[in-house]
Amino acid sequence: MISVRGLPASPLAAAAVFHADVLPGLLRGTQTAPLTLHFAAADHTHRAWRAAVVAELARAMAPRRVNALAGGGAAQIAAATAYIAAAPGVTGQLLQLGGEGGGDVLEQR
């Protein structure tokens, strides 16, 4: 999993920094193992650009699976990571975890 941290609070600025600083490294990668990104919690204004990035990365890197998680605590991240690993048909998805627009669906109990 790659943690994406330190992005600006503004969605437009965050998308610009991601595309300039993070995306080139991801596209240079030659690995075939599934890729999961983890974004810090953010409000709903970040969902569109994050979802678009993950969907396009999944298309560009196919057959490598690419998904992303956003927010969540350690237990939610572990549960979502296990779910993705056990679901080989899931790719190009942004799973919102925790209290920032997500629910308890992926929370381990």
N, C-alpha and C positions, 0 to 999 in steps of 0.2 A: 504494500500500500504506500502511496505517495501522499504525504500531508502537504496541502497547499495552504500556506500561512502568510501573514503579512500583507494581504491585499488591502487596498484603500476601502473606506466605508461606502463611497459612492459606487453604484453598480457599473456605471460607464467607465470610471477610472479603474475599478477592479478588473473588468474585462480587458481593458487595454494593457494593464500590467501583466495579467495572465498570458495574453497572446504574445506579448513582447518577451517576457522573462521565463515562463514555464513551458509554453507550447513547443518552442523549438527543440528543447531537450527531449520532450516526449516523442516528437516525430523522428528524431535521430535514433531512437532506440531500435534495436533489432531483436529484442526478446519476443518470444511467442507465448509466454505465460500470461494469464489474464492480468489486466491492469485495473486497479481500483484506486481512484483518487479520493482523498478526504478533504473537504472544504470546512473551514470553521463555520460556526453558526452565523447566519445572517438573516435579515428580514426577507419578506417575499419579493422585494425588488431585485434580488440577485438570482431568482429561480430561472428566469428565461435565458439569460446568457449562459448560466451553468449547464442547463439542460441542452442547449444548442451545442455547446462545446463537446459534451459527452457523446451526444448522438453523432456528431460529425467525426469525432475521433474514432468511434466504433466503426464507422463506414470506412474511414481512411486506413485503419489498422487491421481490418478483417483479414484473416479469420481470427485474429487475436480479439478476445473479449475485453471491452472497456466499460466500466461502470464507475459511478461516483456516489459517495455518501456526503451528507451535509449535516453538521452539528452532531448532537448526541453525546452521551457519556460513554465510558469504557464498555459497559455491558451492552449497550445498544450497538456500538460499533462492532463488537465481537459477534453479536448475533447476526447483524447484517452481513458481515464478512463471511460467516459460516453459511448463511443463506445463499449468497452469490456463488460461493465455491460449490455448493451442492445443486445449483441450478444452471447447467451448462447452456441452456437456451437464452439466458438473460444477458443481454448486452445493450449498451447505449442508454442505460437508465441512470437517473439521478434519484437516489432514495433520500428523502428528507427525514432525519431522525430527531428525536427530542422535542422540545417545546417551541421551536421556531417554525411553526406551520406543519409539524409532523405529529404523529400520534404514538401510541404505545405498541403498534403492530409488531415491530421488530425488537421489542424489549424482552429480554430473558426474564422469566419469572421463576 
